[in-house]
Amino acid sequence: MKRLVLVGGGHAQLSVLSGLARARLPDLEAVLVTPSPYQYYSGMLPGWMVGRYDETECRIDLRPLAQRAGVRLVLDRIAGMDAQRRCVALSDGRHLDYDLLALDIGSEIDVSWLGECGELLIPVKPLDAFYSAWPALVDKAMHASSFRIGVVGGGAAGVELALAARHRLGRESASRQVMLITGERGVLPDHAPAVRRRVVQNLAEVGVAVLPHRAAGHGEGVVLDDGCLLALDAVIAANGASAPCWLQRAGVKLDAGGFVAVDAMHRSLSNPNVFAAGDICTRADRSLARSGVHAVHAGPVLAHNLIATLTGAALEPYPPRQRSLYLLALGDGRAVMSWGRVSAEGAWVQRWKDHIDRRFIQRHSPSEKHA
């Protein structure tokens, strides 16, 4: 009997669960360790923030998927890993030995410069915590005489969160303000100029102030790199990704940023019985953006390679597409399309995005009810 341990219920693990359900391998014990019975889909977060979706529409229930795949579900967080002993440690002190391991826990928000914000700080990850925090923040803002939110991060997540927050709090309200703190690289630095122009124009039209400064946490908000104290009532962190600290002692080869270094098969460079997908890993053979797009597309390859390792079949590489499609929600029923140098915007882009997002949820849901 061999044991496969799946750590994290991320996008790629959905494909692994589907693959295990089809394969029904004999003499295999499979375990999924994840802190929540739900996977919250980040693509629908901005729509939920403005009231377009209910929370139940934005998540996938992992329990029926695990049951169908014959996988034991353990609701807990990973506290450590020892690749030499082939085991992972859970937060409650238990240890799980493994013969084969797959990591798909995503990344954490890098709040190292924002810790002094204290209770003002709301990282967008983990998503389930943000889903809990946002309604209370909105209620507080609506009952205050004035309220200022700073969103830290100029990438796609920061842009969508800032626009969603502005529309949810009322774009015409001068007493409730939203500011996007991007750093010196500005808005959407990795996207084409046409995409950036569209988004910057939309930010200006709804009154989101863009501050091209780095920010450090302060008890009253943030201190910008020009020395100015920006007083805020909430700081939403959507800036750079960081790897969980327990990886430093895991015994697997990491990249310079502390993420698991993998090959084209998404197999650890140092431990062939360890695989990783999504934001937790870095491809050694090529540069890939940390994006849910790659986690979704790498999922079937991860599923194949885990089963192939168990059965002695050949592994397959994940060949990323040259360009990835991004559909950025503007918060008002419209969205911007970004595909290489091609861009467009309008309500039809939002309808397209909505169709893709809902189809993703439905594809991994045994029924239309996600309660």
N, C-alpha and C positions, 0 to 999 in steps of 0.2 A: 504494500500500500504506500503510495507516494502522496505527499501533501503539497498542494499549490496554495499559496497565500497571496491574495489580492489586497493590496494596501491602497485604500482610497476608492471612492465611488465616482471617479471622474468620467469624462466623456469616453475615453478609450475603453474603460472597463465595461461600459455598456455592450460594446462589441464582443468583449471577452465572455460576458455572461451569455450572450446569444450563441456564441460559438460553442461554449460548453454544453448548452442545452441541446444543440444539434449533435454534438459528438458523443455525449454520454459515455465517457471513457471509463472502462472498468478499473478497479484497483486504484482509484483516485479519490482523495479527500480534498475538497476545495473549500477555502474559507475566505470570506470578504470582510475586511476590517475597515469600518468607516464610522465616523462619529454620529451621523444622522441617517435615518432610514430613507431620506430623500436626497436626490441630486437636484440642486437648484440651478436652473439654466440661466447663465449670465446674459445671453442674448435678449432675454425678455425683461431684464431688470429695469431698464429705463421706462418701458411701457407700463410696468407695474407701478413704478414710482408716480406716474401721472394719472393712474387710475384706469388704464386701458385694460389691464388684466387683473384677475384675482390671484392671490398667492398660489392657490391650488392649481392654476393653469400653468404656472411657471416651474413646476417641479415634476420629477419622475420618482415614483415609488419603487425603491430598489428591492423591497421585500418579495413581491411576486416574481420578479426577474430572477432573484437568487434562488427562490424555491423551485422555479421551473428548470433552472440549470443544475439543481442538486448541490447548491453552494450554501454552506452554513454562514449565516450573517452574524457578525460580532459588532455591536454598536459601541465603539470605543475609539480613542485616538492612539496613534503610535507615539511612544515616548522615546524609543531608541531602537537600534538595530545592530546586530553583530554578524557581519557577513562570514567571518571565519567559523563561528559556531552555527551559522545558518538559523538564526532566530531573530524575532522581533519582540520588543517589549511593549506592553500596553500600559496605558496611564494608570490602571488599577493594580499594577505590579505583576500581572500574569505575563508569561512568555509563550510565544508560539514558534515552534520549530517549523522549518520549511525545507522542502527539496527544491522547489522552484518558487520564485518571488516575482511579482509584478507591481511596480510602484506607479500610481497615478493619483497623487494627492494635490496636484497643482502647486502653486507657489504662494508665498505670503506677501503681503504688502510691506515694503521697506519703510518702517516708521522710525528708523534709528535717529533721524533728525527732528522728529515730531513728538517724541515722548513727553516733552515738557508741557504739551497741550493738556495732559491729564484727561479729565472727563469730557473735555471739548472734542477729543479725537474719536472719529468713527471710521475705521478702515473699511473699505468696501469688501474685503475678504477677511474671514470666511463669509460666504454669501448668506448662510443661514442667520448669522449674527446681524448682518446688515438688514435683512428682511425684518428682524425683530426691532431694530433700532429706528428705522426710518419713520414708521407711523408716529412714534412718540416725539420724534424731532419735528415733524410737521405740526402736530398738535401744539407743541410748545411755541413754534413760530407763529401760528395763527392766533394765539392768545397773547402774544407779546406786542407791545407798542412799536417795537422795531426789532429786526432780527437780521443778522449778517452771517452768511455761510461762505466759507472758503473751501473750494475744491482744489486739492493739490495733485497735479499731474496733467500734462498737456497731450497725452495720448488719446486713443479712441475712448477708453473708459472714462477719463476725466471730462472730455468734451460731452459725452452723452449724459453723464451724471449732472454736470453743471446745467445743461439745457433742461433736463428733466426737473431738476430742483427749481429752476426759475419758473417753468410753466406750472408746476404744482403749487408753488407759493404765490402765484399771480404775477404775470409779467408786467402788469400795469401798476403794481404796488411799489411806491418809492420807499416805503418803510421796511420792506423785506428785500434784501439785496443778496446777489450771488456773485462771487468772484472766482475766476479760474486762474490759479497760480501755476504757470507752466514751466518755469525754469528758463534759462537763456535760449534753449532750442525752440521755444515757442509752441504753437498749436500744430498738432499732427506732423511732427518733423519727418516721419518716415513715409508720408503720403505725397502724392503729386501736387505741384503748385496749384492746379485748378481745384483740387479737393480742398486744400487749405484755404483758398480764397472763398469758396462757398461757405465753409464752416465759420470762418472769421466774420464774414458778413452776417450770418445768422446769429452769432453770438452778440454782435453789436446791435442788431435790430431788436433783440429782446432785452437788452440792457445788462448782459453779463460782461463785467469788466475783466479784461485779460491782462494779467500782470506777468511780464516775462522775467521773473525773478526766482531765485532759489529761496526756500523758506525753512526756517528752524522753529521748532515749537516754543511756545511761551504760554504761561498760565492764563493770559488774556487773549490769546490768538496765535499769531506767528510773527516772527521778526524776519523781514526781507533782507536780501543781501546788500541792500543800500542803507541798511541800518534802521529803516522805518518799522515801527511796531504797528501791525495791522490788527486792530481789535476785532474779534469774531465771536459769535455765539456757538459756532460749530465748525469743525475742521474735518472734511471728508477726504480721506487719503486714498488716492487712486494712482499713486506714482509707482516707481520701479518695483520689480519683483525681487524677492529674496528667498533663499532656500531655507527650509527648517534647520535649526541649529543642530539637531541630533544627527544629521547626515555627516557632520564633521568627524564623528566617532563611529560611523557605521562600518568602516573598513572597505568601502568601495571607492574606485577612482572618481574624483570630482573635477570639474573645471575650475577656473580661477574664481568664479562666483559662488562656488559651493554646490552647484547642481550636479546630478549624476551624469557622467560622461558615457554616452552610448554610441554604438556604431549604426550603420544604415538599417540593421535589423532591430534597432532599439534594444540591443543587448548591452549590458555593462561591459566596458572595455577591460575590466579587471576580474569580473566574476560572471562566467557564462551562464550561471543559474539565476541571474538577476536581470530583469527587464524593466524598462521604465518608458513612460510616454507622457505627453502633455508638458506643462510648465516645469515639472520637477526635473527634467532632463535637458541635456545639451547634446546635439549631434556633433561628433568630432570631425565628420567628413564634410560638413557644410554648415553655413550659418542659417538658422531659422528663427523667425520672430516667435516670441512666446504668445501664442494665439490659440484660442479654442478651435480655430479652423484646422490646425495641424493635429490637435488631439483627436478630433472627430475622424479625420481621414486616416490617421495612423492606427485607429482602433482595430479595423479588420486585419491589418498586418500584425499587430500585437497578438490578437486572438489566434491567428494562424501559427505564429512562431511559438507561442506557448504550447499549443497542442502538438506542433511538430517536434518540439523538444521532448515532450512526453512520449511520443510515438516513434521517434527516430526518423522523421521525415525531414526534407530539406527546408531551411528557413528562407524567407523572402524579405527583400528590402522594402522600405517605404520611400518611394520616389515623390518628393513634394512637387506640387505644381509650381511653375515659374512665377505665376501671379495668383494672389488670393483675392477673393471677392469680400469686400467689407461693405456692409449696409449700416450706416450710422444714423440712429434715430435723432431727430431734431426736437422731439417733445411736443410738437403741435400737430401731429398726424401726418408729417412729412419725414422723409429721410434722404440722406445723401449716399449715392453709390460711389465706391472707390474701387477701381479695378485697374491696377497699373496707372497709366496716364489718362485713362478714361474716367469721366465723372458725369453724374447727372443728379438731379434732385427733384422731389415732388411727392405728392400723395401716392402716386403709383409705385414709387420705390418703397414706401412704408408698407403698402399692401403686399408687395413682393416679399419684403422682410417678414411680415406677419405670417405669410403662407409658409415660408421656410421654417420659421421658428415653431409654429404650431405642428407642422409635419414632423419635425424632429421629436417633439414631445410625444406625439401620437404613435410614432414608429416604435418607441420604446415603452409604450404603455399597453398592458394586456387588455384594457378597456378604455373607454372615453372618460371614466371617472378616475380622478387622481387623488381622492380623499385620503 
